[in-house]
Amino acid sequence: MDEELDPGQEDQDLDPERRLAAPPPTGDARVDAAVAGLGRLRSGPAEDHVAILEEVHGRLRDILGELAEDSATSPGQP
């Protein structure tokens, strides 16, 4: 079942005057830098979006892996 948008609902991303808010800081500079890479989605062509998303996802996955390794080797952790 395909849902159609109401005629009054337009894709707001097509509005060149629309400004997207910056994501709030996470407290981890590595995560903030990775998430900032999503900003390239807006200025890049649609055919590059998958590559950009995969790159950001990979960076976040690497950071999570590092955090998991750090917590596994930290003394005093259960």
Z-matrix of the N, CA and C atoms (Angstrom, degrees):
N
C 1 1.453
C 2 1.529 1 108.50
N 3 1.311 2 117.33 1 115.09
C 4 1.453 3 121.66 2 179.87
C 5 1.516 4 109.86 3 -85.88
N 6 1.323 5 114.11 4 132.51
C 7 1.459 6 118.80 5 176.50
C 8 1.518 7 108.07 6 -98.16
N 9 1.304 8 115.74 7 132.63
C 10 1.449 9 120.33 8 177.71
C 11 1.519 10 108.81 9 -103.77
N 12 1.327 11 115.33 10 146.04
C 13 1.455 12 120.51 11 176.69
C 14 1.521 13 109.62 12 -74.02
N 15 1.310 14 115.37 13 145.74
C 16 1.452 15 119.43 14 172.78
C 17 1.527 16 107.94 15 -62.12
N 18 1.324 17 117.64 16 148.47
C 19 1.464 18 119.36 17 -179.95
C 20 1.529 19 112.82 18 -55.60
N 21 1.316 20 117.73 19 -29.37
C 22 1.461 21 120.68 20 179.74
C 23 1.515 22 113.63 21 -78.85
N 24 1.336 23 116.80 22 -14.38
C 25 1.460 24 120.53 23 179.54
C 26 1.511 25 108.77 24 -91.52
N 27 1.304 26 115.74 25 114.31
C 28 1.455 27 120.47 26 177.80
C 29 1.515 28 108.39 27 -114.95
N 30 1.288 29 116.26 28 155.18
C 31 1.454 30 120.68 29 175.96
C 32 1.524 31 107.64 30 -68.66
N 33 1.312 32 116.08 31 110.84
C 34 1.456 33 120.36 32 -175.56
C 35 1.518 34 112.05 33 -69.23
N 36 1.332 35 118.14 34 -18.03
C 37 1.455 36 120.26 35 178.48
C 38 1.520 37 111.78 36 -66.87
N 39 1.327 38 117.67 37 -16.04
C 40 1.446 39 120.42 38 179.17
C 41 1.522 40 112.03 39 -80.22
N 42 1.306 41 117.95 40 -11.47
C 43 1.460 42 122.76 41 -179.95
C 44 1.529 43 109.33 42 -78.79
N 45 1.329 44 118.44 43 111.43
C 46 1.462 45 120.39 44 -177.47
C 47 1.526 46 113.62 45 -66.61
N 48 1.312 47 117.51 46 -18.47
C 49 1.453 48 121.20 47 -179.89
C 50 1.524 49 112.59 48 -85.13
N 51 1.317 50 116.70 49 -12.08
C 52 1.460 51 120.68 50 -176.85
C 53 1.528 52 109.73 51 -71.38
N 54 1.291 53 116.43 52 131.04
C 55 1.456 54 122.16 53 178.75
C 56 1.516 55 108.34 54 -111.22
N 57 1.306 56 116.26 55 131.03
C 58 1.450 57 120.60 56 177.18
C 59 1.521 58 109.00 57 -89.96
N 60 1.307 59 115.58 58 138.96
C 61 1.460 60 120.12 59 178.51
C 62 1.523 61 108.76 60 -73.26
N 63 1.306 62 115.09 61 144.90
C 64 1.461 63 120.19 62 175.99
C 65 1.526 64 108.56 63 -69.84
N 66 1.319 65 116.42 64 142.84
C 67 1.471 66 117.62 65 178.44
C 68 1.525 67 109.98 66 -64.96
N 69 1.308 68 117.43 67 148.53
C 70 1.458 69 119.51 68 179.66
C 71 1.528 70 110.05 69 -66.13
N 72 1.326 71 116.88 70 149.09
C 73 1.466 72 119.25 71 178.66
C 74 1.529 73 110.59 72 -64.25
N 75 1.316 74 115.01 73 144.61
C 76 1.460 75 120.68 74 -177.77
C 77 1.518 76 112.58 75 -93.77
N 78 1.330 77 116.48 76 -15.90
C 79 1.459 78 119.94 77 -175.23
C 80 1.518 79 111.85 78 95.14
N 81 1.324 80 117.73 79 -5.75
C 82 1.462 81 122.29 80 176.80
C 83 1.524 82 106.75 81 -123.24
N 84 1.317 83 116.25 82 114.91
C 85 1.467 84 120.80 83 -176.03
C 86 1.520 85 111.84 84 -60.52
N 87 1.337 86 117.71 85 -32.83
C 88 1.469 87 120.40 86 179.48
C 89 1.519 88 110.88 87 -66.05
N 90 1.328 89 116.60 88 -42.33
C 91 1.468 90 120.98 89 178.93
C 92 1.526 91 109.91 90 -67.46
N 93 1.319 92 116.48 91 -43.46
C 94 1.465 93 120.09 92 179.29
C 95 1.526 94 111.07 93 -59.62
N 96 1.335 95 116.93 94 -41.35
C 97 1.464 96 120.50 95 179.33
C 98 1.519 97 110.78 96 -66.04
N 99 1.329 98 117.14 97 -40.60
C 100 1.467 99 120.39 98 178.86
C 101 1.515 100 110.73 99 -63.82
N 102 1.327 101 116.95 100 -47.27
C 103 1.466 102 121.27 101 -178.78
C 104 1.535 103 110.32 102 -64.57
N 105 1.313 104 117.36 103 -33.88
C 106 1.463 105 120.51 104 178.44
C 107 1.527 106 111.04 105 -61.08
N 108 1.325 107 116.63 106 -26.06
C 109 1.456 108 120.32 107 177.24
C 110 1.515 109 113.14 108 -61.52
N 111 1.321 110 117.11 109 -21.60
C 112 1.465 111 120.41 110 177.68
C 113 1.526 112 111.83 111 -65.14
N 114 1.324 113 116.62 112 -20.97
C 115 1.458 114 120.62 113 177.83
C 116 1.523 115 112.47 114 -60.33
N 117 1.326 116 116.75 115 -23.26
C 118 1.462 117 120.50 116 178.78
C 119 1.526 118 111.60 117 -69.26
N 120 1.336 119 117.73 118 -17.38
C 121 1.462 120 120.23 119 178.53
C 122 1.521 121 110.80 120 -62.09
N 123 1.299 122 115.88 121 -38.84
C 124 1.468 123 120.67 122 -174.92
C 125 1.522 124 111.68 123 -69.41
N 126 1.326 125 117.29 124 -37.76
C 127 1.460 126 119.70 125 -174.80
C 128 1.522 127 113.45 126 -94.82
N 129 1.329 128 116.77 127 -16.18
C 130 1.457 129 119.67 128 -177.57
C 131 1.506 130 112.70 129 -91.40
N 132 1.328 131 115.36 130 162.06
C 133 1.464 132 118.84 131 177.48
C 134 1.521 133 111.11 132 -69.21
N 135 1.314 134 116.38 133 153.52
C 136 1.461 135 122.06 134 -176.83
C 137 1.521 136 112.15 135 -57.77
N 138 1.319 137 117.86 136 -33.34
C 139 1.461 138 119.38 137 -178.76
C 140 1.532 139 112.75 138 -67.67
N 141 1.325 140 117.84 139 -14.36
C 142 1.467 141 121.40 140 176.93
C 143 1.530 142 112.75 141 -91.93
N 144 1.316 143 118.03 142 -8.67
C 145 1.466 144 121.08 143 -173.49
C 146 1.524 145 112.99 144 -60.55
N 147 1.315 146 117.88 145 -42.57
C 148 1.467 147 119.76 146 -178.50
C 149 1.530 148 109.68 147 -61.85
N 150 1.310 149 117.49 148 -45.05
C 151 1.468 150 120.95 149 -179.95
C 152 1.530 151 111.07 150 -62.18
N 153 1.325 152 117.02 151 -41.09
C 154 1.464 153 120.90 152 179.29
C 155 1.521 154 110.00 153 -64.39
N 156 1.337 155 116.92 154 -46.85
C 157 1.461 156 120.77 155 179.79
C 158 1.528 157 111.21 156 -62.41
N 159 1.326 158 117.06 157 -40.75
C 160 1.468 159 120.02 158 178.45
C 161 1.526 160 111.13 159 -65.02
N 162 1.320 161 117.16 160 -38.78
C 163 1.464 162 120.75 161 178.94
C 164 1.536 163 110.82 162 -64.27
N 165 1.318 164 116.73 163 -47.94
C 166 1.461 165 120.65 164 179.46
C 167 1.526 166 110.41 165 -63.29
N 168 1.316 167 116.97 166 -43.91
C 169 1.458 168 120.86 167 178.66
C 170 1.536 169 110.40 168 -60.32
N 171 1.314 170 117.08 169 -43.45
C 172 1.459 171 120.73 170 179.03
C 173 1.516 172 112.22 171 -62.04
N 174 1.325 173 116.54 172 -42.06
C 175 1.470 174 119.69 173 178.64
C 176 1.518 175 110.78 174 -64.08
N 177 1.327 176 117.21 175 -43.36
C 178 1.464 177 120.32 176 179.07
C 179 1.529 178 111.06 177 -65.21
N 180 1.320 179 116.77 178 -39.70
C 181 1.467 180 120.93 179 178.08
C 182 1.533 181 110.33 180 -62.89
N 183 1.335 182 117.12 181 -41.49
C 184 1.466 183 120.96 182 178.03
C 185 1.528 184 111.26 183 -62.56
N 186 1.319 185 115.99 184 -41.94
C 187 1.474 186 120.44 185 179.28
C 188 1.519 187 109.90 186 -63.21
N 189 1.335 188 116.95 187 -44.72
C 190 1.469 189 119.89 188 178.26
C 191 1.523 190 110.81 189 -61.59
N 192 1.323 191 117.37 190 -39.02
C 193 1.459 192 120.82 191 177.65
C 194 1.517 193 111.53 192 -62.69
N 195 1.325 194 116.70 193 -41.63
C 196 1.464 195 120.71 194 177.72
C 197 1.524 196 110.72 195 -63.62
N 198 1.326 197 116.65 196 -41.97
C 199 1.462 198 120.16 197 179.28
C 200 1.528 199 110.98 198 -64.48
N 201 1.322 200 116.58 199 -39.35
C 202 1.467 201 120.61 200 179.03
C 203 1.529 202 110.18 201 -65.13
N 204 1.339 203 116.73 202 -41.17
C 205 1.464 204 120.16 203 177.74
C 206 1.516 205 111.21 204 -64.47
N 207 1.331 206 116.79 205 -42.15
C 208 1.468 207 121.37 206 179.60
C 209 1.519 208 111.01 207 -61.81
N 210 1.340 209 116.72 208 -42.73
C 211 1.471 210 119.09 209 -177.61
C 212 1.515 211 110.56 210 -72.97
N 213 1.323 212 118.30 211 -28.53
C 214 1.467 213 120.42 212 179.33
C 215 1.530 214 111.69 213 -73.73
N 216 1.325 215 117.36 214 -26.77
C 217 1.467 216 120.45 215 -178.01
C 218 1.518 217 113.07 216 -100.97
N 219 1.319 218 117.49 217 -2.80
C 220 1.458 219 120.56 218 -179.56
C 221 1.523 220 109.95 219 -74.39
N 222 1.349 221 116.91 220 130.28
C 223 1.472 222 118.70 221 176.84
C 224 1.519 223 110.94 222 -67.61
N 225 1.317 224 115.07 223 147.64
C 226 1.460 225 120.17 224 177.63
C 227 1.505 226 113.97 225 86.13
N 228 1.318 227 117.46 226 0.43
C 229 1.460 228 121.08 227 178.09
C 230 1.515 229 108.78 228 -90.71
N 231 1.333 230 118.45 229 139.93
C 232 1.468 231 120.15 230 178.19
C 233 1.501 232 112.46 231 -68.78
